Amino acid sequence: MSLLEQVRPLRDAQRFAEAVPLLEEAVALAPEHHDIRLMLANAYMKCGAMREALGEFNDLTRRFPDRGDAWNNLAGVLSTLGLLPQALRAVDRALTLAPHEPKALQNLAEISKAMGDWAGARRAYELALALVPDDPRLRMQYGMTLITTGVWPEGWREWEWRLAVADMPLNAETFDSPRWDGATPLDGRTVLLTHEQGLGDAIMCARFARDLTARGARVIVRCPRPLVPLLATADGVAEAQPLHAPMPAHDCHVAGMSMPALLGLRPEQLDGRPYLHATGSCPAPIAAALPRDGVPTIALAWAGNRLHVHDRRRSIPGELLAPLLAVEGVRFASMQKYPSTAETLPPALRERVVDIGPLCDDFVASAHALGRVDLVVTVDSAVAHLAGAIGAPTLCCLPAFPDYRWLLDRGDTPWYDSVALVRQTVLHDWGPVLARVEGAVRAIAAAASTRAVA
């Protein structure tokens, strides 16, 4: 069996770490073979070996300087690493060599967004779509750009193309029932509000149960098991069930992420009031860890799921929290779970935080914990959505290239009344963001000190 024959099943199973040594051997045997070198570069990227990936992509452009795809691939890894001016130069070279290449135009659009040029991103997408108008991924990404820039509801309609993207991680179940089309009457009907994508998405979309019940529907939510007890409390939800449980009797289904398109949603139509509730009493270990003793408590979540495609730009390195954690007169509580506090915070800083993550067995427990704090400080993760959905005062720290739902150039969000947005102005530069957070925490500490003296 040849080396490449050994690599293919490993690549298909996403076992890239095992594929790398075989590909390195194959490159040593055929150093001028473009496709083998490209496979090795991509495998490095999938393994998180970004320095090796960058070296390989750079080498491809040196060996094949007239190949536009080599320059476009280099632009992609440079963009991932946050080296945006270099990425822009590389994609410009790719488009000089192949001016009508949709993939290069798509890359240009993504790099333009990361550099804050949203009008340029939109132009690049439109040029690409003129060449391949039915490309699902392009249409989806164009829709996300429109949503980010406030072009609703057109952007949400384009976002529906995600359902046709072959490798989109939708976590979708299979349904025999018809999909609700947004127009069919729902009086007396049972509707499944279905899950796709992340935990935060499920929390955000639970709000749409209210819109369905307003049309006369009985709503059953399907969601990941840790969310079931929480989403069962959502306004308008009759029942919550875990994914892949026996399918209940129902008349139709609709994905929560499709509701904005079906409703023709505009930002001003969103209801940002709380819609989830922490039922029952607070678990005793959480109540003990977060006593209501007059010391202000600040909940922190600085890192999201590392498997998220954009985690590198949305998560804050733990060592940058040192000035914030030096603030006296407050209690810091870590909501980190996956990844944990120990995985993401240097040992010298861990003594400044109460580690709540391990005490939160499900999202109801997490909701109880957030209900006992004075302020939630979080990156764009499920914690932000949970805090907003229960009405906890929150500062959500966003990268300069934000997720589409957060719009641009505003310090509030129509999704959640209790959430304020603290935005980077330069991608990957968290300094000014954390300085603003520190100022807010110091103000809380000062107010508590004044009350104690009085």
C-alpha positions as CSV (number, residue, x, y, z in Angstrom):
1,M,0.0,0.0,0.0
2,S,1.4,3.4,-1.0
3,L,1.9,6.2,1.5
4,L,-1.0,8.2,0.0
5,E,-3.3,5.1,0.2
6,Q,-2.4,4.9,3.9
7,V,-3.1,8.7,4.3
8,R,-6.6,8.8,2.7
9,P,-8.5,6.8,5.4
10,L,-6.7,8.8,8.2
11,R,-7.7,12.1,6.5
12,D,-11.3,10.9,6.0
13,A,-11.4,10.0,9.7
14,Q,-9.8,13.4,10.6
15,R,-6.9,11.6,12.2
16,F,-4.5,14.2,11.0
17,A,-1.8,13.7,13.6
18,E,-1.3,10.2,12.4
19,A,-1.3,11.3,8.7
20,V,1.4,13.9,9.2
21,P,4.4,11.5,9.5
22,L,3.3,9.7,6.4
23,L,2.8,12.9,4.4
24,E,6.2,14.2,5.6
25,E,7.7,11.0,4.2
26,A,5.8,11.3,1.0
27,V,7.0,14.9,0.6
28,A,10.6,13.8,1.1
29,L,10.2,11.3,-1.7
30,A,8.5,13.8,-4.1
31,P,9.4,17.3,-3.0
32,E,8.1,18.9,-6.2
33,H,4.6,17.3,-6.0
34,H,2.3,20.2,-5.3
35,D,-0.8,18.2,-4.1
36,I,1.2,16.1,-1.6
37,R,2.8,19.3,-0.1
38,L,-0.7,20.9,0.1
39,M,-2.1,17.8,1.9
40,L,0.8,18.1,4.4
41,A,0.2,21.8,4.9
42,N,-3.5,21.2,5.5
43,A,-2.8,18.4,7.9
44,Y,-0.5,20.7,9.9
45,M,-3.3,23.2,10.1
46,K,-5.8,20.6,11.3
47,C,-3.4,19.5,14.0
48,G,-2.9,23.1,15.2
49,A,0.7,23.1,14.1
50,M,0.4,26.6,12.6
51,R,4.1,27.4,12.4
52,E,4.7,24.3,10.3
53,A,1.7,24.9,8.2
54,L,2.8,28.5,7.5
55,G,6.3,27.2,6.5
56,E,4.8,24.7,4.1
57,F,2.4,27.1,2.5
58,N,5.2,29.6,2.1
59,D,7.3,26.9,0.5
60,L,4.5,26.1,-1.9
61,T,4.5,29.7,-3.2
62,R,8.3,29.6,-3.6
63,R,8.2,26.4,-5.6
64,F,5.0,27.2,-7.6
65,P,5.1,31.1,-7.8
66,D,2.7,31.1,-10.8
67,R,-0.1,29.1,-9.1
68,G,-2.9,31.3,-7.8
69,D,-4.2,28.5,-5.6
70,A,-0.8,28.4,-3.8
71,W,-1.0,32.1,-3.0
72,N,-4.6,31.8,-2.0
73,N,-3.9,29.0,0.4
74,L,-1.0,31.0,1.9
75,A,-3.5,33.9,2.4
76,G,-5.8,31.6,4.3
77,V,-3.2,30.5,6.9
78,L,-1.9,34.0,7.3
79,S,-5.4,35.2,8.0
80,T,-6.0,32.5,10.5
81,L,-2.8,33.6,12.3
82,G,-4.0,37.2,12.3
83,L,-1.3,38.3,9.9
84,L,-3.8,40.3,7.9
85,P,-1.6,42.7,5.8
86,Q,0.5,39.8,4.7
87,A,-2.7,37.8,4.0
88,L,-4.1,40.6,1.9
89,R,-0.9,40.8,-0.2
90,A,-1.0,37.0,-0.8
91,V,-4.7,37.0,-1.9
92,D,-4.0,40.0,-4.1
93,R,-1.2,38.0,-5.8
94,A,-3.6,35.1,-6.2
95,L,-6.2,37.3,-7.9
96,T,-3.5,38.8,-10.1
97,L,-2.8,35.3,-11.4
98,A,-6.4,34.2,-11.5
99,P,-8.8,37.3,-11.3
100,H,-12.0,35.2,-11.7
101,E,-11.2,32.6,-9.1
102,P,-14.2,32.4,-6.7
103,K,-12.2,30.8,-3.9
104,A,-9.7,33.7,-4.0
105,L,-12.6,36.3,-4.0
106,Q,-14.1,34.5,-1.1
107,N,-10.8,34.6,0.8
108,L,-10.5,38.3,0.0
109,A,-14.0,38.9,1.5
110,E,-13.0,37.1,4.7
111,I,-9.7,39.0,5.0
112,S,-11.5,42.3,4.3
113,K,-14.0,41.6,7.1
114,A,-11.2,40.8,9.5
115,M,-9.6,44.1,8.6
116,G,-12.8,46.0,9.1
117,D,-13.6,46.6,5.5
118,W,-17.1,45.3,5.4
119,A,-18.1,47.2,2.2
120,G,-15.0,45.6,0.5
121,A,-16.1,42.2,1.8
122,R,-19.5,42.6,0.3
123,R,-18.1,43.6,-3.1
124,A,-15.8,40.6,-3.1
125,Y,-18.7,38.2,-2.3
126,E,-20.9,39.8,-5.0
127,L,-18.1,39.3,-7.6
128,A,-17.7,35.7,-6.5
129,L,-21.5,35.1,-6.6
130,A,-21.7,36.5,-10.1
131,L,-19.4,33.6,-11.1
132,V,-20.9,30.8,-9.0
133,P,-24.4,32.1,-7.9
134,D,-25.5,28.7,-6.5
135,D,-22.5,28.0,-4.3
136,P,-24.1,27.3,-0.9
137,R,-21.1,28.3,1.2
138,L,-20.6,31.6,-0.6
139,R,-24.3,32.4,-0.3
140,M,-24.2,31.5,3.5
141,Q,-21.1,33.7,4.1
142,Y,-22.6,36.5,2.1
143,G,-25.7,36.3,4.3
144,M,-23.6,36.4,7.4
145,T,-22.0,39.6,6.1
146,L,-25.3,41.2,5.5
147,I,-26.6,40.2,8.9
148,T,-23.5,41.7,10.6
149,T,-23.9,45.0,8.7
150,G,-27.6,45.2,9.7
151,V,-29.0,44.2,6.3
152,W,-31.9,42.2,7.7
153,P,-34.1,40.3,6.6
154,E,-32.2,39.7,3.3
155,G,-29.2,38.5,5.2
156,W,-31.3,35.9,7.1
157,R,-32.7,34.6,3.8
158,E,-29.2,34.1,2.5
159,W,-28.2,32.5,5.7
160,E,-30.7,29.7,4.9
161,W,-28.2,28.4,2.3
162,R,-26.2,26.9,5.2
163,L,-28.7,24.0,5.0
164,A,-27.2,23.1,1.7
165,V,-23.5,23.3,2.8
166,A,-22.2,19.7,2.7
167,D,-19.9,19.8,5.7
168,M,-21.9,22.3,7.8
169,P,-21.9,20.9,11.5
170,L,-25.7,21.2,12.0
171,N,-26.2,18.3,14.5
172,A,-29.5,17.9,12.7
173,E,-31.9,15.1,13.4
174,T,-34.0,13.5,10.6
175,F,-37.7,14.3,10.6
176,D,-40.6,12.7,8.7
177,S,-42.8,15.8,9.3
178,P,-42.9,18.8,7.0
179,R,-40.8,21.8,7.7
180,W,-42.8,24.8,8.7
181,D,-42.7,27.4,5.9
182,G,-43.5,30.5,8.0
183,A,-47.0,30.9,6.5
184,T,-48.9,27.7,7.2
185,P,-51.4,28.3,10.1
186,L,-50.3,26.7,13.4
187,D,-53.5,26.8,15.5
188,G,-53.7,23.7,17.5
189,R,-50.6,22.2,15.9
190,T,-47.5,20.7,17.7
191,V,-44.2,22.1,16.4
192,L,-40.8,20.8,17.1
193,L,-38.3,23.7,17.5
194,T,-35.1,21.9,16.5
195,H,-31.4,22.3,17.3
196,E,-28.4,22.9,15.2
197,Q,-24.9,24.1,15.8
198,G,-23.8,25.3,19.3
199,L,-25.2,25.5,22.8
200,G,-25.3,29.2,22.7
201,D,-27.3,29.1,19.5
202,A,-29.8,26.8,21.2
203,I,-30.2,29.2,24.1
204,M,-30.6,32.2,21.7
205,C,-33.1,30.5,19.6
206,A,-35.3,29.2,22.4
207,R,-36.8,32.8,22.4
208,F,-38.6,31.9,19.2
209,A,-40.9,29.5,21.0
210,R,-42.9,32.7,22.0
211,D,-43.4,33.5,18.3
212,L,-44.7,30.0,17.6
213,T,-47.1,29.9,20.5
214,A,-48.4,33.4,19.5
215,R,-49.5,31.6,16.3
216,G,-51.4,29.0,18.3
217,A,-48.7,26.2,18.3
218,R,-47.7,23.9,21.1
219,V,-43.9,23.9,21.1
220,I,-41.5,21.0,21.9
221,V,-37.9,21.9,21.9
222,R,-35.2,19.4,20.9
223,C,-31.8,20.2,22.3
224,P,-28.5,18.8,23.7
225,R,-29.2,17.0,27.0
226,P,-27.3,19.5,29.3
227,L,-29.8,22.2,28.1
228,V,-33.0,20.2,28.5
229,P,-33.9,21.3,32.1
230,L,-33.1,25.0,31.3
231,L,-34.9,25.2,27.9
232,A,-38.0,23.6,29.5
233,T,-38.3,26.9,31.4
234,A,-38.4,29.0,28.2
235,D,-41.4,31.2,27.7
236,G,-43.7,29.4,25.2
237,V,-42.1,25.9,25.6
238,A,-44.5,23.1,26.5
239,E,-41.8,20.5,26.7
240,A,-38.0,20.0,26.1
241,Q,-36.5,16.8,24.9
242,P,-32.9,15.6,24.4
243,L,-31.6,15.1,20.8
244,H,-32.2,11.5,19.5
245,A,-34.8,10.7,22.1
246,P,-37.9,8.9,20.7
247,M,-39.6,11.2,18.3
248,P,-42.8,12.7,19.8
249,A,-46.1,13.1,17.9
250,H,-46.0,16.4,16.1
251,D,-47.3,18.2,13.0
252,C,-44.2,20.0,11.7
253,H,-40.7,21.1,12.6
254,V,-38.6,24.2,12.2
255,A,-34.9,24.9,13.0
256,G,-34.4,27.6,15.6
257,M,-31.8,29.1,13.4
258,S,-34.3,29.4,10.5
259,M,-36.8,31.4,12.5
260,P,-35.3,34.8,11.7
261,A,-35.7,34.2,8.0
262,L,-39.2,32.8,8.4
263,L,-40.2,35.8,10.6
264,G,-38.6,38.4,8.3
265,L,-36.8,39.5,11.4
266,R,-35.4,43.0,11.9
267,P,-33.2,44.1,14.8
268,E,-35.9,46.4,16.2
269,Q,-38.4,43.5,16.3
270,L,-36.3,41.5,18.8
271,D,-37.5,41.2,22.4
272,G,-34.4,41.4,24.6
273,R,-36.2,40.7,27.9
274,P,-35.3,37.5,29.8
275,Y,-37.1,34.3,28.7
276,L,-35.3,31.6,30.7
277,H,-35.5,30.9,34.4
278,A,-33.5,29.0,37.0
279,T,-36.0,26.7,38.5
280,G,-35.8,25.2,42.0
281,S,-33.3,26.2,44.7
282,C,-29.6,27.0,44.1
283,P,-27.5,23.8,44.6
284,A,-25.8,24.0,48.0
285,P,-22.2,23.8,46.7
286,I,-22.8,26.8,44.5
287,A,-24.5,28.8,47.2
288,A,-21.6,28.0,49.5
289,A,-19.0,29.0,46.9
290,L,-20.9,32.3,46.1
291,P,-22.2,33.5,49.4
292,R,-24.4,36.7,49.5
293,D,-22.1,38.3,52.1
294,G,-21.9,41.8,50.7
295,V,-18.7,41.1,48.7
296,P,-19.4,41.8,45.0
297,T,-19.0,38.7,42.8
298,I,-17.7,38.9,39.2
299,A,-18.3,35.8,37.0
300,L,-15.7,35.2,34.4
301,A,-15.6,33.1,31.2
302,W,-12.6,34.0,29.1
303,A,-12.2,31.0,26.8
304,G,-14.7,29.1,24.6
305,N,-14.7,25.7,23.0
306,R,-11.3,25.2,21.4
307,L,-12.9,23.2,18.5
308,H,-14.9,26.3,17.4
309,V,-13.6,27.4,14.0
310,H,-13.0,31.0,15.3
311,D,-11.9,30.2,18.9
312,R,-8.5,31.7,18.4
313,R,-9.9,35.2,17.8
314,R,-12.8,35.1,20.3
315,S,-11.0,33.6,23.4
316,I,-8.8,35.7,25.7
317,P,-5.4,34.2,26.8
318,G,-5.6,33.6,30.6
319,E,-2.4,35.5,31.3
320,L,-3.9,38.7,30.1
321,L,-6.4,38.6,33.0
322,A,-3.7,39.5,35.6
323,P,-4.5,43.2,35.9
324,L,-8.2,42.5,36.2
325,L,-7.7,39.8,38.8
326,A,-5.5,42.2,40.8
327,V,-8.6,44.3,41.6
328,E,-9.3,44.2,45.3
329,G,-12.7,44.2,47.1
330,V,-14.5,41.7,44.8
331,R,-14.8,38.0,44.4
332,F,-14.0,36.4,41.0
333,A,-15.8,33.2,40.0
334,S,-14.7,31.2,37.0
335,M,-17.4,29.7,34.9
336,Q,-14.9,27.8,32.8
337,K,-15.8,24.2,32.1
338,Y,-14.6,23.1,28.7
339,P,-11.8,24.2,28.7
340,S,-11.3,24.3,32.4
341,T,-9.8,27.0,34.6
342,A,-6.7,24.8,35.1
343,E,-6.2,24.5,31.4
344,T,-6.5,28.2,30.6
345,L,-5.3,30.2,33.6
346,P,-1.7,30.4,34.8
347,P,-1.2,28.8,38.2
348,A,-0.2,32.1,39.8
349,L,-3.6,33.6,39.0
350,R,-5.8,30.6,39.9
351,E,-5.8,31.5,43.6
352,R,-7.7,34.7,42.8
353,V,-10.7,32.8,41.4
354,V,-13.4,30.5,42.8
355,D,-13.7,27.7,40.3
356,I,-17.5,27.3,39.8
357,G,-17.3,25.4,36.5
358,P,-17.0,21.9,38.1
359,L,-20.0,22.6,40.3
360,C,-22.3,23.3,37.3
361,D,-23.7,19.9,36.3
362,D,-26.1,21.4,33.8
363,F,-27.3,24.8,32.6
364,V,-29.9,25.2,35.3
365,A,-27.0,25.1,37.8
366,S,-25.1,27.5,35.7
367,A,-28.1,29.8,35.7
368,H,-28.3,29.7,39.5
369,A,-24.6,30.6,39.7
370,L,-25.0,33.6,37.3
371,G,-28.0,34.7,39.3
372,R,-25.8,35.2,42.4
373,V,-23.2,37.5,40.8
374,D,-23.1,41.2,40.4
375,L,-21.6,41.1,36.9
376,V,-20.8,38.5,34.2
377,V,-17.7,39.1,32.1
378,T,-17.5,36.7,29.2
379,V,-16.3,36.2,25.7
380,D,-18.7,35.2,22.9
381,S,-19.7,31.8,24.2
382,A,-22.7,30.0,25.6
383,V,-22.2,31.8,28.9
384,A,-23.0,35.1,27.2
385,H,-26.2,33.7,25.8
386,L,-27.2,32.2,29.2
387,A,-26.5,35.4,31.1
388,G,-28.5,37.4,28.6
389,A,-31.4,35.0,28.5
390,I,-31.8,35.1,32.3
391,G,-31.2,38.9,32.5
392,A,-27.9,38.9,34.3
393,P,-25.8,42.1,34.0
394,T,-23.1,41.2,31.5
395,L,-20.1,42.6,29.6
396,C,-19.5,40.5,26.5
397,C,-16.0,41.0,25.1
398,L,-16.0,40.7,21.3
399,P,-13.2,40.6,18.7
400,A,-12.9,43.3,16.1
401,F,-14.2,40.7,13.6
402,P,-17.4,39.6,15.6
403,D,-19.8,36.8,15.0
404,Y,-22.6,37.9,12.7
405,R,-25.3,38.2,15.4
406,W,-23.6,41.0,17.3
407,L,-23.8,43.5,14.4
408,L,-21.3,46.4,14.3
409,D,-20.5,49.7,16.0
410,R,-22.9,49.4,18.9
411,G,-22.4,48.8,22.6
412,D,-25.7,47.1,23.2
413,T,-27.4,44.1,21.5
414,P,-31.1,43.7,20.5
415,W,-30.9,40.1,21.5
416,Y,-30.4,40.7,25.3
417,D,-31.3,43.9,27.2
418,S,-28.9,43.0,30.1
419,V,-25.8,42.5,27.9
420,A,-23.4,45.3,27.0
421,L,-20.8,44.7,24.3
422,V,-17.1,45.6,24.7
423,R,-15.5,45.5,21.3
424,Q,-11.9,45.3,20.1
425,T,-10.8,48.0,17.7
426,V,-7.8,45.9,16.5
427,L,-8.1,42.2,16.0
428,H,-6.4,40.1,18.8
429,D,-5.7,43.2,20.8
430,W,-7.5,42.6,24.1
431,G,-5.7,45.3,26.1
432,P,-8.3,48.2,25.7
433,V,-11.2,45.7,26.1
434,L,-9.8,44.4,29.4
435,A,-9.0,48.0,30.6
436,R,-12.7,48.9,30.2
437,V,-13.7,45.7,32.0
438,E,-11.3,46.5,34.8
439,G,-12.8,50.0,35.1
440,A,-16.3,48.6,35.4
441,V,-15.2,46.1,38.1
442,R,-13.3,48.8,40.1
443,A,-16.5,50.9,40.0
444,I,-18.5,47.9,41.5
445,A,-15.8,47.5,44.2
446,A,-15.9,51.2,45.0
447,A,-19.7,51.2,45.3
448,A,-19.6,48.2,47.6
449,S,-17.0,49.9,49.8
450,T,-19.0,53.0,50.0
451,R,-22.1,51.1,51.1
452,A,-20.1,49.2,53.7
453,V,-18.8,52.5,55.2
454,A,-22.3,54.0,55.2
